[in-house]
Amino acid sequence: MRNVATLNELIETLQEMLDDYPELGDQPVNVGYQPNYPLAGVIANVVVIGGDDPEEEDEDEDSEPALWIAISDNHSEPYAPRAAWEHR
């Protein structure tokens, strides 16, 4: 298992996985959350919130921009495999 805390670490990790498993490049990205009660989902949206984006009316204009990945429970299986939290 590899902890991913930054956007650069996420990109690096995903590139390594794509190098190892090129056939995954056209597959949906699945997510699991709540390791003690593992639920499954899919990425619904990726957005930067904050900063000086004029289209963001509700956000504090002085805030630092932050990357958010929104997860939807719109997945074929409601539960994620427990192995998603184990070392590979």
PDB file of N, CA, C and O in Angstrom:
ATOM      1  N   MET A   1       0.849  -1.167   0.000  1.00  0.00           N
ATOM      2  CA  MET A   1       0.000   0.000   0.000  1.00  0.00           C
ATOM      3  C   MET A   1       0.892   1.227   0.000  1.00  0.00           C
ATOM      4  O   MET A   1       1.952   1.240   0.626  1.00  0.00           O
ATOM      5  N   ARG A   2       0.462   2.234  -0.694  1.00  0.00           N
ATOM      6  CA  ARG A   2       1.235   3.468  -0.779  1.00  0.00           C
ATOM      7  C   ARG A   2       0.351   4.629  -0.364  1.00  0.00           C
ATOM      8  O   ARG A   2      -0.701   4.860  -0.960  1.00  0.00           O
ATOM      9  N   ASN A   3       0.771   5.351   0.644  1.00  0.00           N
ATOM     10  CA  ASN A   3       0.012   6.518   1.058  1.00  0.00           C
ATOM     11  C   ASN A   3       0.231   7.644   0.058  1.00  0.00           C
ATOM     12  O   ASN A   3       1.360   7.916  -0.349  1.00  0.00           O
ATOM     13  N   VAL A   4      -0.839   8.284  -0.328  1.00  0.00           N
ATOM     14  CA  VAL A   4      -0.797   9.376  -1.288  1.00  0.00           C
ATOM     15  C   VAL A   4      -1.382  10.598  -0.606  1.00  0.00           C
ATOM     16  O   VAL A   4      -2.558  10.606  -0.241  1.00  0.00           O
ATOM     17  N   ALA A   5      -0.562  11.638  -0.430  1.00  0.00           N
ATOM     18  CA  ALA A   5      -1.016  12.830   0.287  1.00  0.00           C
ATOM     19  C   ALA A   5      -1.060  14.067  -0.596  1.00  0.00           C
ATOM     20  O   ALA A   5      -1.747  15.032  -0.265  1.00  0.00           O
ATOM     21  N   THR A   6      -0.343  14.058  -1.709  1.00  0.00           N
ATOM     22  CA  THR A   6      -0.288  15.254  -2.552  1.00  0.00           C
ATOM     23  C   THR A   6      -0.664  14.898  -3.990  1.00  0.00           C
ATOM     24  O   THR A   6      -0.674  13.728  -4.373  1.00  0.00           O
ATOM     25  N   LEU A   7      -0.968  15.915  -4.764  1.00  0.00           N
ATOM     26  CA  LEU A   7      -1.303  15.714  -6.172  1.00  0.00           C
ATOM     27  C   LEU A   7      -0.132  15.078  -6.918  1.00  0.00           C
ATOM     28  O   LEU A   7      -0.337  14.190  -7.745  1.00  0.00           O
ATOM     29  N   ASN A   8       1.091  15.524  -6.635  1.00  0.00           N
ATOM     30  CA  ASN A   8       2.266  14.932  -7.288  1.00  0.00           C
ATOM     31  C   ASN A   8       2.403  13.454  -6.950  1.00  0.00           C
ATOM     32  O   ASN A   8       2.732  12.653  -7.825  1.00  0.00           O
ATOM     33  N   GLU A   9       2.156  13.073  -5.685  1.00  0.00           N
ATOM     34  CA  GLU A   9       2.232  11.664  -5.297  1.00  0.00           C
ATOM     35  C   GLU A   9       1.139  10.852  -5.982  1.00  0.00           C
ATOM     36  O   GLU A   9       1.370   9.712  -6.387  1.00  0.00           O
ATOM     37  N   LEU A  10      -0.056  11.439  -6.112  1.00  0.00           N
ATOM     38  CA  LEU A  10      -1.142  10.752  -6.798  1.00  0.00           C
ATOM     39  C   LEU A  10      -0.785  10.509  -8.257  1.00  0.00           C
ATOM     40  O   LEU A  10      -0.966   9.402  -8.763  1.00  0.00           O
ATOM     41  N   ILE A  11      -0.282  11.527  -8.932  1.00  0.00           N
ATOM     42  CA  ILE A  11       0.098  11.395 -10.348  1.00  0.00           C
ATOM     43  C   ILE A  11       1.196  10.354 -10.504  1.00  0.00           C
ATOM     44  O   ILE A  11       1.129   9.512 -11.401  1.00  0.00           O
ATOM     45  N   GLU A  12       2.199  10.401  -9.649  1.00  0.00           N
ATOM     46  CA  GLU A  12       3.300   9.437  -9.717  1.00  0.00           C
ATOM     47  C   GLU A  12       2.801   8.011  -9.498  1.00  0.00           C
ATOM     48  O   GLU A  12       3.188   7.094 -10.222  1.00  0.00           O
ATOM     49  N   THR A  13       1.950   7.829  -8.507  1.00  0.00           N
ATOM     50  CA  THR A  13       1.414   6.501  -8.212  1.00  0.00           C
ATOM     51  C   THR A  13       0.577   5.977  -9.369  1.00  0.00           C
ATOM     52  O   THR A  13       0.713   4.820  -9.766  1.00  0.00           O
ATOM     53  N   LEU A  14      -0.291   6.832  -9.910  1.00  0.00           N
ATOM     54  CA  LEU A  14      -1.126   6.406 -11.030  1.00  0.00           C
ATOM     55  C   LEU A  14      -0.288   6.086 -12.260  1.00  0.00           C
ATOM     56  O   LEU A  14      -0.605   5.144 -12.986  1.00  0.00           O
ATOM     57  N   GLN A  15       0.778   6.853 -12.512  1.00  0.00           N
ATOM     58  CA  GLN A  15       1.642   6.581 -13.660  1.00  0.00           C
ATOM     59  C   GLN A  15       2.358   5.243 -13.492  1.00  0.00           C
ATOM     60  O   GLN A  15       2.498   4.488 -14.454  1.00  0.00           O
ATOM     61  N   GLU A  16       2.816   4.944 -12.258  1.00  0.00           N
ATOM     62  CA  GLU A  16       3.458   3.650 -12.010  1.00  0.00           C
ATOM     63  C   GLU A  16       2.482   2.497 -12.252  1.00  0.00           C
ATOM     64  O   GLU A  16       2.846   1.478 -12.838  1.00  0.00           O
ATOM     65  N   MET A  17       1.239   2.671 -11.795  1.00  0.00           N
ATOM     66  CA  MET A  17       0.231   1.630 -12.009  1.00  0.00           C
ATOM     67  C   MET A  17      -0.081   1.463 -13.491  1.00  0.00           C
ATOM     68  O   MET A  17      -0.256   0.341 -13.965  1.00  0.00           O
ATOM     69  N   LEU A  18      -0.153   2.569 -14.223  1.00  0.00           N
ATOM     70  CA  LEU A  18      -0.412   2.503 -15.657  1.00  0.00           C
ATOM     71  C   LEU A  18       0.752   1.832 -16.384  1.00  0.00           C
ATOM     72  O   LEU A  18       0.537   1.091 -17.344  1.00  0.00           O
ATOM     73  N   ASP A  19       1.983   2.086 -15.933  1.00  0.00           N
ATOM     74  CA  ASP A  19       3.143   1.425 -16.522  1.00  0.00           C
ATOM     75  C   ASP A  19       3.078  -0.082 -16.294  1.00  0.00           C
ATOM     76  O   ASP A  19       3.404  -0.861 -17.190  1.00  0.00           O
ATOM     77  N   ASP A  20       2.655  -0.499 -15.090  1.00  0.00           N
ATOM     78  CA  ASP A  20       2.569  -1.923 -14.754  1.00  0.00           C
ATOM     79  C   ASP A  20       1.357  -2.600 -15.388  1.00  0.00           C
ATOM     80  O   ASP A  20       1.425  -3.775 -15.749  1.00  0.00           O
ATOM     81  N   TYR A  21       0.255  -1.874 -15.525  1.00  0.00           N
ATOM     82  CA  TYR A  21      -1.001  -2.426 -16.036  1.00  0.00           C
ATOM     83  C   TYR A  21      -1.583  -1.500 -17.106  1.00  0.00           C
ATOM     84  O   TYR A  21      -2.579  -0.825 -16.846  1.00  0.00           O
ATOM     85  N   PRO A  22      -0.991  -1.451 -18.293  1.00  0.00           N
ATOM     86  CA  PRO A  22      -1.444  -0.501 -19.320  1.00  0.00           C
ATOM     87  C   PRO A  22      -2.901  -0.712 -19.734  1.00  0.00           C
ATOM     88  O   PRO A  22      -3.553   0.225 -20.195  1.00  0.00           O
ATOM     89  N   GLU A  23      -3.413  -1.923 -19.575  1.00  0.00           N
ATOM     90  CA  GLU A  23      -4.800  -2.186 -19.961  1.00  0.00           C
ATOM     91  C   GLU A  23      -5.809  -1.440 -19.079  1.00  0.00           C
ATOM     92  O   GLU A  23      -6.980  -1.331 -19.443  1.00  0.00           O
ATOM     93  N   LEU A  24      -5.373  -0.928 -17.932  1.00  0.00           N
ATOM     94  CA  LEU A  24      -6.268  -0.184 -17.050  1.00  0.00           C
ATOM     95  C   LEU A  24      -6.500   1.249 -17.507  1.00  0.00           C
ATOM     96  O   LEU A  24      -7.357   1.941 -16.957  1.00  0.00           O
ATOM     97  N   GLY A  25      -5.752   1.701 -18.501  1.00  0.00           N
ATOM     98  CA  GLY A  25      -5.840   3.089 -18.935  1.00  0.00           C
ATOM     99  C   GLY A  25      -7.217   3.526 -19.404  1.00  0.00           C
ATOM    100  O   GLY A  25      -7.555   4.705 -19.297  1.00  0.00           O
ATOM    101  N   ASP A  26      -8.013   2.613 -19.915  1.00  0.00           N
ATOM    102  CA  ASP A  26      -9.349   2.954 -20.412  1.00  0.00           C
ATOM    103  C   ASP A  26     -10.457   2.456 -19.482  1.00  0.00           C
ATOM    104  O   ASP A  26     -11.631   2.460 -19.854  1.00  0.00           O
ATOM    105  N   GLN A  27     -10.088   2.031 -18.285  1.00  0.00           N
ATOM    106  CA  GLN A  27     -11.068   1.502 -17.340  1.00  0.00           C
ATOM    107  C   GLN A  27     -11.529   2.586 -16.365  1.00  0.00           C
ATOM    108  O   GLN A  27     -10.786   3.533 -16.105  1.00  0.00           O
ATOM    109  N   PRO A  28     -12.749   2.460 -15.819  1.00  0.00           N
ATOM    110  CA  PRO A  28     -13.206   3.411 -14.799  1.00  0.00           C
ATOM    111  C   PRO A  28     -12.327   3.330 -13.556  1.00  0.00           C
ATOM    112  O   PRO A  28     -11.756   2.281 -13.256  1.00  0.00           O
ATOM    113  N   VAL A  29     -12.226   4.426 -12.849  1.00  0.00           N
ATOM    114  CA  VAL A  29     -11.477   4.465 -11.585  1.00  0.00           C
ATOM    115  C   VAL A  29     -12.455   4.184 -10.453  1.00  0.00           C
ATOM    116  O   VAL A  29     -13.421   4.924 -10.269  1.00  0.00           O
ATOM    117  N   ASN A  30     -12.212   3.126  -9.700  1.00  0.00           N
ATOM    118  CA  ASN A  30     -13.045   2.773  -8.559  1.00  0.00           C
ATOM    119  C   ASN A  30     -12.400   3.291  -7.286  1.00  0.00           C
ATOM    120  O   ASN A  30     -11.175   3.380  -7.197  1.00  0.00           O
ATOM    121  N   VAL A  31     -13.212   3.629  -6.313  1.00  0.00           N
ATOM    122  CA  VAL A  31     -12.695   4.085  -5.030  1.00  0.00           C
ATOM    123  C   VAL A  31     -13.374   3.301  -3.916  1.00  0.00           C
ATOM    124  O   VAL A  31     -14.516   2.862  -4.047  1.00  0.00           O
ATOM    125  N   GLY A  32     -12.655   3.139  -2.832  1.00  0.00           N
ATOM    126  CA  GLY A  32     -13.216   2.522  -1.640  1.00  0.00           C
ATOM    127  C   GLY A  32     -13.028   3.470  -0.485  1.00  0.00           C
ATOM    128  O   GLY A  32     -12.009   4.154  -0.399  1.00  0.00           O
ATOM    129  N   TYR A  33     -13.994   3.520   0.401  1.00  0.00           N
ATOM    130  CA  TYR A  33     -13.867   4.378   1.576  1.00  0.00           C
ATOM    131  C   TYR A  33     -14.455   3.666   2.783  1.00  0.00           C
ATOM    132  O   TYR A  33     -15.221   2.713   2.640  1.00  0.00           O
ATOM    133  N   GLN A  34     -14.100   4.123   3.948  1.00  0.00           N
ATOM    134  CA  GLN A  34     -14.461   3.519   5.225  1.00  0.00           C
ATOM    135  C   GLN A  34     -13.878   2.107   5.330  1.00  0.00           C
ATOM    136  O   GLN A  34     -14.607   1.135   5.130  1.00  0.00           O
ATOM    137  N   PRO A  35     -12.592   1.968   5.636  1.00  0.00           N
ATOM    138  CA  PRO A  35     -11.980   0.635   5.659  1.00  0.00           C
ATOM    139  C   PRO A  35     -12.631  -0.342   6.640  1.00  0.00           C
ATOM    140  O   PRO A  35     -12.552  -1.551   6.420  1.00  0.00           O
ATOM    141  N   ASN A  36     -13.263   0.128   7.703  1.00  0.00           N
ATOM    142  CA  ASN A  36     -13.908  -0.790   8.641  1.00  0.00           C
ATOM    143  C   ASN A  36     -15.278  -1.251   8.155  1.00  0.00           C
ATOM    144  O   ASN A  36     -15.786  -2.274   8.615  1.00  0.00           O
ATOM    145  N   TYR A  37     -15.862  -0.530   7.257  1.00  0.00           N
ATOM    146  CA  TYR A  37     -17.130  -0.880   6.614  1.00  0.00           C
ATOM    147  C   TYR A  37     -16.964  -0.471   5.161  1.00  0.00           C
ATOM    148  O   TYR A  37     -17.518   0.540   4.730  1.00  0.00           O
ATOM    149  N   PRO A  38     -16.190  -1.265   4.391  1.00  0.00           N
ATOM    150  CA  PRO A  38     -15.713  -0.808   3.077  1.00  0.00           C
ATOM    151  C   PRO A  38     -16.814  -0.602   2.040  1.00  0.00           C
ATOM    152  O   PRO A  38     -17.423  -1.556   1.557  1.00  0.00           O
ATOM    153  N   LEU A  39     -17.050   0.648   1.714  1.00  0.00           N
ATOM    154  CA  LEU A  39     -18.020   1.007   0.695  1.00  0.00           C
ATOM    155  C   LEU A  39     -17.290   1.344  -0.602  1.00  0.00           C
ATOM    156  O   LEU A  39     -16.118   1.719  -0.587  1.00  0.00           O
ATOM    157  N   ALA A  40     -17.989   1.206  -1.713  1.00  0.00           N
ATOM    158  CA  ALA A  40     -17.389   1.450  -3.026  1.00  0.00           C
ATOM    159  C   ALA A  40     -18.045   2.655  -3.680  1.00  0.00           C
ATOM    160  O   ALA A  40     -19.189   3.000  -3.381  1.00  0.00           O
ATOM    161  N   GLY A  41     -17.303   3.284  -4.575  1.00  0.00           N
ATOM    162  CA  GLY A  41     -17.826   4.412  -5.326  1.00  0.00           C
ATOM    163  C   GLY A  41     -16.989   4.649  -6.560  1.00  0.00           C
ATOM    164  O   GLY A  41     -16.041   3.916  -6.842  1.00  0.00           O
ATOM    165  N   VAL A  42     -17.352   5.681  -7.287  1.00  0.00           N
ATOM    166  CA  VAL A  42     -16.605   6.089  -8.468  1.00  0.00           C
ATOM    167  C   VAL A  42     -16.328   7.583  -8.359  1.00  0.00           C
ATOM    168  O   VAL A  42     -17.040   8.301  -7.657  1.00  0.00           O
ATOM    169  N   ILE A  43     -15.301   8.046  -9.048  1.00  0.00           N
ATOM    170  CA  ILE A  43     -14.995   9.474  -9.053  1.00  0.00           C
ATOM    171  C   ILE A  43     -16.074  10.189  -9.854  1.00  0.00           C
ATOM    172  O   ILE A  43     -16.291   9.890 -11.028  1.00  0.00           O
ATOM    173  N   ALA A  44     -16.745  11.134  -9.210  1.00  0.00           N
ATOM    174  CA  ALA A  44     -17.813  11.882  -9.864  1.00  0.00           C
ATOM    175  C   ALA A  44     -17.316  13.204 -10.424  1.00  0.00           C
ATOM    176  O   ALA A  44     -17.823  13.680 -11.440  1.00  0.00           O
ATOM    177  N   ASN A  45     -16.317  13.807  -9.761  1.00  0.00           N
ATOM    178  CA  ASN A  45     -15.829  15.107 -10.206  1.00  0.00           C
ATOM    179  C   ASN A  45     -14.475  15.391  -9.574  1.00  0.00           C
ATOM    180  O   ASN A  45     -14.197  14.958  -8.456  1.00  0.00           O
ATOM    181  N   VAL A  46     -13.652  16.110 -10.287  1.00  0.00           N
ATOM    182  CA  VAL A  46     -12.379  16.608  -9.778  1.00  0.00           C
ATOM    183  C   VAL A  46     -12.388  18.108 -10.030  1.00  0.00           C
ATOM    184  O   VAL A  46     -12.593  18.546 -11.162  1.00  0.00           O
ATOM    185  N   VAL A  47     -12.167  18.902  -8.980  1.00  0.00           N
ATOM    186  CA  VAL A  47     -12.298  20.345  -9.105  1.00  0.00           C
ATOM    187  C   VAL A  47     -11.317  21.046  -8.168  1.00  0.00           C
ATOM    188  O   VAL A  47     -10.956  20.516  -7.117  1.00  0.00           O
ATOM    189  N   VAL A  48     -10.899  22.230  -8.560  1.00  0.00           N
ATOM    190  CA  VAL A  48     -10.105  23.093  -7.683  1.00  0.00           C
ATOM    191  C   VAL A  48     -11.050  24.147  -7.121  1.00  0.00           C
ATOM    192  O   VAL A  48     -11.751  24.823  -7.874  1.00  0.00           O
ATOM    193  N   ILE A  49     -11.067  24.284  -5.803  1.00  0.00           N
ATOM    194  CA  ILE A  49     -11.926  25.249  -5.131  1.00  0.00           C
ATOM    195  C   ILE A  49     -11.045  26.233  -4.375  1.00  0.00           C
ATOM    196  O   ILE A  49     -10.055  25.848  -3.752  1.00  0.00           O
ATOM    197  N   GLY A  50     -11.412  27.495  -4.436  1.00  0.00           N
ATOM    198  CA  GLY A  50     -10.668  28.532  -3.724  1.00  0.00           C
ATOM    199  C   GLY A  50      -9.766  29.289  -4.669  1.00  0.00           C
ATOM    200  O   GLY A  50      -9.780  29.072  -5.881  1.00  0.00           O
ATOM    201  N   GLY A  51      -8.982  30.182  -4.093  1.00  0.00           N
ATOM    202  CA  GLY A  51      -8.108  31.005  -4.910  1.00  0.00           C
ATOM    203  C   GLY A  51      -8.870  32.161  -5.508  1.00  0.00           C
ATOM    204  O   GLY A  51      -9.843  32.635  -4.923  1.00  0.00           O
ATOM    205  N   ASP A  52      -8.445  32.617  -6.657  1.00  0.00           N
ATOM    206  CA  ASP A  52      -9.052  33.800  -7.259  1.00  0.00           C
ATOM    207  C   ASP A  52      -9.867  33.466  -8.499  1.00  0.00           C
ATOM    208  O   ASP A  52      -9.904  34.257  -9.441  1.00  0.00           O
ATOM    209  N   ASP A  53     -10.525  32.303  -8.516  1.00  0.00           N
ATOM    210  CA  ASP A  53     -11.369  31.915  -9.643  1.00  0.00           C
ATOM    211  C   ASP A  53     -12.642  32.755  -9.636  1.00  0.00           C
ATOM    212  O   ASP A  53     -13.431  32.655  -8.697  1.00  0.00           O
ATOM    213  N   PRO A  54     -12.863  33.590 -10.670  1.00  0.00           N
ATOM    214  CA  PRO A  54     -14.038  34.469 -10.687  1.00  0.00           C
ATOM    215  C   PRO A  54     -15.360  33.717 -10.798  1.00  0.00           C
ATOM    216  O   PRO A  54     -16.409  34.280 -10.486  1.00  0.00           O
ATOM    217  N   GLU A  55     -15.336  32.443 -11.239  1.00  0.00           N
ATOM    218  CA  GLU A  55     -16.562  31.670 -11.363  1.00  0.00           C
ATOM    219  C   GLU A  55     -17.032  31.105 -10.034  1.00  0.00           C
ATOM    220  O   GLU A  55     -18.175  30.657  -9.934  1.00  0.00           O
ATOM    221  N   GLU A  56     -16.188  31.112  -9.012  1.00  0.00           N
ATOM    222  CA  GLU A  56     -16.542  30.580  -7.699  1.00  0.00           C
ATOM    223  C   GLU A  56     -17.108  31.695  -6.838  1.00  0.00           C
ATOM    224  O   GLU A  56     -16.365  32.345  -6.103  1.00  0.00           O
ATOM    225  N   GLU A  57     -18.415  31.925  -6.917  1.00  0.00           N
ATOM    226  CA  GLU A  57     -19.043  33.021  -6.187  1.00  0.00           C
ATOM    227  C   GLU A  57     -19.161  32.749  -4.698  1.00  0.00           C
ATOM    228  O   GLU A  57     -19.062  33.673  -3.890  1.00  0.00           O
ATOM    229  N   ASP A  58     -19.374  31.478  -4.319  1.00  0.00           N
ATOM    230  CA  ASP A  58     -19.642  31.142  -2.922  1.00  0.00           C
ATOM    231  C   ASP A  58     -18.378  30.934  -2.094  1.00  0.00           C
ATOM    232  O   ASP A  58     -18.460  30.839  -0.870  1.00  0.00           O
ATOM    233  N   GLU A  59     -17.241  30.861  -2.716  1.00  0.00           N
ATOM    234  CA  GLU A  59     -16.008  30.559  -2.000  1.00  0.00           C
ATOM    235  C   GLU A  59     -15.284  31.829  -1.570  1.00  0.00           C
ATOM    236  O   GLU A  59     -15.439  32.884  -2.186  1.00  0.00           O
ATOM    237  N   ASP A  60     -14.503  31.719  -0.522  1.00  0.00           N
ATOM    238  CA  ASP A  60     -13.695  32.828  -0.023  1.00  0.00           C
ATOM    239  C   ASP A  60     -12.591  33.109  -1.037  1.00  0.00           C
ATOM    240  O   ASP A  60     -11.753  32.247  -1.304  1.00  0.00           O
ATOM    241  N   GLU A  61     -12.590  34.310  -1.599  1.00  0.00           N
ATOM    242  CA  GLU A  61     -11.633  34.641  -2.656  1.00  0.00           C
ATOM    243  C   GLU A  61     -10.193  34.661  -2.174  1.00  0.00           C
ATOM    244  O   GLU A  61      -9.271  34.523  -2.978  1.00  0.00           O
ATOM    245  N   ASP A  62      -9.988  34.829  -0.877  1.00  0.00           N
ATOM    246  CA  ASP A  62      -8.628  34.884  -0.346  1.00  0.00           C
ATOM    247  C   ASP A  62      -8.094  33.510   0.047  1.00  0.00           C
ATOM    248  O   ASP A  62      -6.940  33.405   0.461  1.00  0.00           O
ATOM    249  N   SER A  63      -8.893  32.464  -0.071  1.00  0.00           N
ATOM    250  CA  SER A  63      -8.451  31.147   0.347  1.00  0.00           C
ATOM    251  C   SER A  63      -7.469  30.557  -0.664  1.00  0.00           C
ATOM    252  O   SER A  63      -7.482  30.909  -1.844  1.00  0.00           O
ATOM    253  N   GLU A  64      -6.629  29.667  -0.184  1.00  0.00           N
ATOM    254  CA  GLU A  64      -5.692  28.967  -1.055  1.00  0.00           C
ATOM    255  C   GLU A  64      -6.472  27.962  -1.896  1.00  0.00           C
ATOM    256  O   GLU A  64      -7.410  27.348  -1.388  1.00  0.00           O
ATOM    257  N   PRO A  65      -6.115  27.777  -3.161  1.00  0.00           N
ATOM    258  CA  PRO A  65      -6.805  26.777  -3.965  1.00  0.00           C
ATOM    259  C   PRO A  65      -6.540  25.376  -3.428  1.00  0.00           C
ATOM    260  O   PRO A  65      -5.437  25.077  -2.970  1.00  0.00           O
ATOM    261  N   ALA A  66      -7.552  24.524  -3.485  1.00  0.00           N
ATOM    262  CA  ALA A  66      -7.429  23.145  -3.011  1.00  0.00           C
ATOM    263  C   ALA A  66      -8.087  22.212  -4.017  1.00  0.00           C
ATOM    264  O   ALA A  66      -9.149  22.517  -4.559  1.00  0.00           O
ATOM    265  N   LEU A  67      -7.449  21.080  -4.259  1.00  0.00           N
ATOM    266  CA  LEU A  67      -7.987  20.062  -5.149  1.00  0.00           C
ATOM    267  C   LEU A  67      -8.962  19.189  -4.366  1.00  0.00           C
ATOM    268  O   LEU A  67      -8.634  18.707  -3.281  1.00  0.00           O
ATOM    269  N   TRP A  68     -10.159  18.986  -4.914  1.00  0.00           N
ATOM    270  CA  TRP A  68     -11.161  18.106  -4.313  1.00  0.00           C
ATOM    271  C   TRP A  68     -11.553  17.054  -5.331  1.00  0.00           C
ATOM    272  O   TRP A  68     -11.779  17.361  -6.502  1.00  0.00           O
ATOM    273  N   ILE A  69     -11.634  15.803  -4.875  1.00  0.00           N
ATOM    274  CA  ILE A  69     -12.135  14.702  -5.683  1.00  0.00           C
ATOM    275  C   ILE A  69     -13.436  14.256  -5.037  1.00  0.00           C
ATOM    276  O   ILE A  69     -13.440  13.780  -3.901  1.00  0.00           O
ATOM    277  N   ALA A  70     -14.539  14.409  -5.758  1.00  0.00           N
ATOM    278  CA  ALA A  70     -15.849  14.018  -5.249  1.00  0.00           C
ATOM    279  C   ALA A  70     -16.141  12.579  -5.649  1.00  0.00           C
ATOM    280  O   ALA A  70     -15.885  12.174  -6.783  1.00  0.00           O
ATOM    281  N   ILE A  71     -16.677  11.816  -4.714  1.00  0.00           N
ATOM    282  CA  ILE A  71     -16.971  10.405  -4.938  1.00  0.00           C
ATOM    283  C   ILE A  71     -18.481  10.205  -4.920  1.00  0.00           C
ATOM    284  O   ILE A  71     -19.178  10.732  -4.053  1.00  0.00           O
ATOM    285  N   SER A  72     -18.972   9.443  -5.880  1.00  0.00           N
ATOM    286  CA  SER A  72     -20.384   9.094  -5.948  1.00  0.00           C
ATOM    287  C   SER A  72     -20.541   7.624  -5.574  1.00  0.00           C
ATOM    288  O   SER A  72     -19.656   6.813  -5.848  1.00  0.00           O
ATOM    289  N   ASP A  73     -21.646   7.285  -4.959  1.00  0.00           N
ATOM    290  CA  ASP A  73     -21.893   5.875  -4.633  1.00  0.00           C
ATOM    291  C   ASP A  73     -22.491   5.121  -5.816  1.00  0.00           C
ATOM    292  O   ASP A  73     -22.973   4.000  -5.654  1.00  0.00           O
ATOM    293  N   ASN A  74     -22.467   5.716  -6.986  1.00  0.00           N
ATOM    294  CA  ASN A  74     -23.000   5.122  -8.194  1.00  0.00           C
ATOM    295  C   ASN A  74     -22.028   4.063  -8.722  1.00  0.00           C
ATOM    296  O   ASN A  74     -21.338   4.298  -9.714  1.00  0.00           O
ATOM    297  N   HIS A  75     -21.971   2.935  -8.083  1.00  0.00           N
ATOM    298  CA  HIS A  75     -21.020   1.875  -8.391  1.00  0.00           C
ATOM    299  C   HIS A  75     -21.793   0.567  -8.548  1.00  0.00           C
ATOM    300  O   HIS A  75     -22.855   0.405  -7.948  1.00  0.00           O
ATOM    301  N   SER A  76     -21.280  -0.357  -9.337  1.00  0.00           N
ATOM    302  CA  SER A  76     -21.981  -1.616  -9.575  1.00  0.00           C
ATOM    303  C   SER A  76     -22.072  -2.481  -8.321  1.00  0.00           C
ATOM    304  O   SER A  76     -23.012  -3.264  -8.185  1.00  0.00           O
ATOM    305  N   GLU A  77     -21.127  -2.357  -7.416  1.00  0.00           N
ATOM    306  CA  GLU A  77     -21.134  -3.102  -6.154  1.00  0.00           C
ATOM    307  C   GLU A  77     -21.108  -2.101  -5.004  1.00  0.00           C
ATOM    308  O   GLU A  77     -20.328  -1.150  -5.043  1.00  0.00           O
ATOM    309  N   PRO A  78     -21.946  -2.291  -3.977  1.00  0.00           N
ATOM    310  CA  PRO A  78     -21.955  -1.309  -2.884  1.00  0.00           C
ATOM    311  C   PRO A  78     -20.744  -1.410  -1.954  1.00  0.00           C
ATOM    312  O   PRO A  78     -20.459  -0.465  -1.218  1.00  0.00           O
ATOM    313  N   TYR A  79     -20.028  -2.537  -1.976  1.00  0.00           N
ATOM    314  CA  TYR A  79     -18.916  -2.730  -1.050  1.00  0.00           C
ATOM    315  C   TYR A  79     -17.591  -2.852  -1.782  1.00  0.00           C
ATOM    316  O   TYR A  79     -17.504  -3.477  -2.839  1.00  0.00           O
ATOM    317  N   ALA A  80     -16.575  -2.255  -1.213  1.00  0.00           N
ATOM    318  CA  ALA A  80     -15.220  -2.346  -1.763  1.00  0.00           C
ATOM    319  C   ALA A  80     -14.537  -3.575  -1.176  1.00  0.00           C
ATOM    320  O   ALA A  80     -14.852  -3.981  -0.057  1.00  0.00           O
ATOM    321  N   PRO A  81     -13.609  -4.169  -1.914  1.00  0.00           N
ATOM    322  CA  PRO A  81     -12.872  -5.310  -1.350  1.00  0.00           C
ATOM    323  C   PRO A  81     -11.938  -4.841  -0.241  1.00  0.00           C
ATOM    324  O   PRO A  81     -11.273  -3.814  -0.377  1.00  0.00           O
ATOM    325  N   ARG A  82     -11.889  -5.582   0.839  1.00  0.00           N
ATOM    326  CA  ARG A  82     -11.024  -5.221   1.961  1.00  0.00           C
ATOM    327  C   ARG A  82      -9.559  -5.152   1.516  1.00  0.00           C
ATOM    328  O   ARG A  82      -8.764  -4.426   2.113  1.00  0.00           O
ATOM    329  N   ALA A  83      -9.202  -5.898   0.478  1.00  0.00           N
ATOM    330  CA  ALA A  83      -7.830  -5.906  -0.035  1.00  0.00           C
ATOM    331  C   ALA A  83      -7.394  -4.524  -0.531  1.00  0.00           C
ATOM    332  O   ALA A  83      -6.197  -4.287  -0.691  1.00  0.00           O
ATOM    333  N   ALA A  84      -8.333  -3.611  -0.775  1.00  0.00           N
ATOM    334  CA  ALA A  84      -7.973  -2.274  -1.228  1.00  0.00           C
ATOM    335  C   ALA A  84      -7.145  -1.532  -0.182  1.00  0.00           C
ATOM    336  O   ALA A  84      -6.438  -0.583  -0.520  1.00  0.00           O
ATOM    337  N   TRP A  85      -7.220  -1.944   1.073  1.00  0.00           N
ATOM    338  CA  TRP A  85      -6.467  -1.284   2.147  1.00  0.00           C
ATOM    339  C   TRP A  85      -5.229  -2.079   2.546  1.00  0.00           C
ATOM    340  O   TRP A  85      -4.527  -1.692   3.481  1.00  0.00           O
ATOM    341  N   GLU A  86      -4.949  -3.177   1.858  1.00  0.00           N
ATOM    342  CA  GLU A  86      -3.790  -4.008   2.186  1.00  0.00           C
ATOM    343  C   GLU A  86      -2.625  -3.668   1.270  1.00  0.00           C
ATOM    344  O   GLU A  86      -2.798  -3.062   0.212  1.00  0.00           O
ATOM    345  N   HIS A  87      -1.428  -4.074   1.703  1.00  0.00           N
ATOM    346  CA  HIS A  87      -0.232  -3.870   0.864  1.00  0.00           C
ATOM    347  C   HIS A  87      -0.345  -4.710  -0.385  1.00  0.00           C
ATOM    348  O   HIS A  87      -0.875  -5.821  -0.366  1.00  0.00           O
ATOM    349  N   ARG A  88       0.169  -4.151  -1.484  1.00  0.00           N
ATOM    350  CA  ARG A  88       0.154  -4.956  -2.709  1.00  0.00           C
ATOM    351  C   ARG A  88       1.492  -5.579  -2.950  1.00  0.00           C
ATOM    352  O   ARG A  88       1.671  -6.294  -3.936  1.00  0.00           O
TER     353      ARG A  88
END
